[in-house]
């Protein structure tokens, strides 16, 4: 599992305890109303035959323009609810690697993409690679945190950017 700072360990324990509880409550609500979960919710499954580069996703984010972004180890997918468009290192010059580990949409609508070897962002159709020859470059991003600036956990330490 790797090193987790004490504050994050507490949050992780809280989330791992709360999520199953919320799932159970949702099941009870669904059955109390007499409807099964299948009847109350629409469940859709998308696979490579539907346009994904592979059948597993590493992360999901939504941008203010209404697109769902799906990260996979074989590319980044922009989904509008009907069609999927795949971005990878072969067809997108700003995306230096196809392996997407994490996604984050910040408060300005910028999509942050953590890859297996660094960070890129997309804002208003323009890709930007962050931190060439700096701590942002060359390491896998575990997660993003926003609070005045976007930061990420990389190589066991926080790296900060002002965008």
PESUL-V889822 format. One record per pair of residues at least 6 apart in sequence whose C-alpha atoms are under 7 Angstrom apart, sorted by the first residue. I is the first residue (numbers start at 1). J is the second residue. D is the distance in whole Angstrom. If there is no record, write none. Layout:
# PESUL-V889822
I;J;D, I;J;D
This chain:
# PESUL-V889822
27;37;7, 30;36;6, 30;37;6, 47;54;7, 47;55;5, 48;54;5, 48;55;6, 51;84;6, 52;77;7, 53;74;6, 53;75;7, 54;72;7, 54;74;7, 56;72;6, 57;70;6, 57;71;6, 57;72;5, 58;71;5, 58;72;5, 58;100;7, 58;101;6, 58;102;7, 59;70;6, 59;71;5, 59;101;7, 59;102;5, 59;103;6, 60;69;6, 60;70;5, 60;71;6, 60;103;6, 61;68;6, 61;69;5, 61;70;7, 61;103;6, 61;104;6, 61;105;6, 62;68;5, 62;69;6, 62;105;7, 63;105;6, 63;109;6, 64;109;6, 67;78;6, 67;79;6, 67;80;5, 68;78;6, 68;79;5, 68;80;6, 69;76;7, 69;77;6, 69;78;5, 69;79;6, 70;76;6, 70;77;5, 70;78;7, 71;77;6, 71;100;5, 71;101;7, 71;102;7, 71;103;7, 72;99;6, 72;100;5, 73;98;6, 73;99;4, 73;100;5, 74;98;5, 74;99;5, 75;86;6, 75;87;6, 75;88;5, 75;98;4, 75;99;6, 75;100;6, 76;86;6, 76;87;5, 76;88;6, 76;100;7, 77;84;6, 77;85;5, 77;86;4, 77;87;6, 78;84;6, 78;85;5, 78;86;6, 79;85;7, 88;95;6, 88;97;7, 88;98;5, 89;95;5, 89;96;5, 89;97;5, 89;98;5, 94;127;5, 94;128;6, 94;129;7, 95;120;7, 97;115;6, 99;115;5, 99;116;6, 100;113;7, 100;114;6, 100;115;4, 100;116;7, 101;114;5, 101;115;5, 101;116;6, 101;141;7, 102;113;6, 102;114;5, 102;115;7, 102;141;7, 102;142;7, 102;143;6, 103;112;6, 103;113;5, 103;114;6, 104;111;6, 104;112;5, 104;113;7, 104;144;6, 105;111;4, 105;112;6, 106;146;7, 110;121;7, 110;122;6, 110;123;5, 111;121;5, 111;122;5, 111;123;7, 112;120;6, 112;121;4, 112;122;7, 113;119;6, 113;120;5, 113;121;6, 114;120;7, 114;140;7, 114;141;5, 115;140;6, 115;141;7, 116;139;6, 116;140;5, 117;137;7, 117;138;4, 117;139;4, 117;140;5, 118;136;6, 118;137;5, 118;138;5, 118;139;5, 118;140;6, 118;141;7, 119;129;6, 119;130;6, 119;136;6, 119;137;7, 120;127;7, 120;128;5, 120;129;4, 120;130;6, 121;127;6, 121;128;5, 121;129;7, 122;128;6, 130;136;6, 130;137;7, 131;137;5, 135;159;7, 136;159;7, 139;154;6, 139;155;7, 140;154;6, 141;152;6, 141;153;6, 141;154;5, 142;153;5, 142;154;6, 143;152;6, 143;153;6, 144;150;7, 144;151;6, 144;152;4, 144;153;7, 145;151;5, 145;152;6, 149;160;7, 149;161;6, 149;162;5, 149;163;7, 150;160;6, 150;161;6, 150;162;7, 150;163;7, 151;158;6, 151;159;5, 151;160;4, 151;161;6, 152;158;6, 152;159;5, 152;160;7, 153;159;6
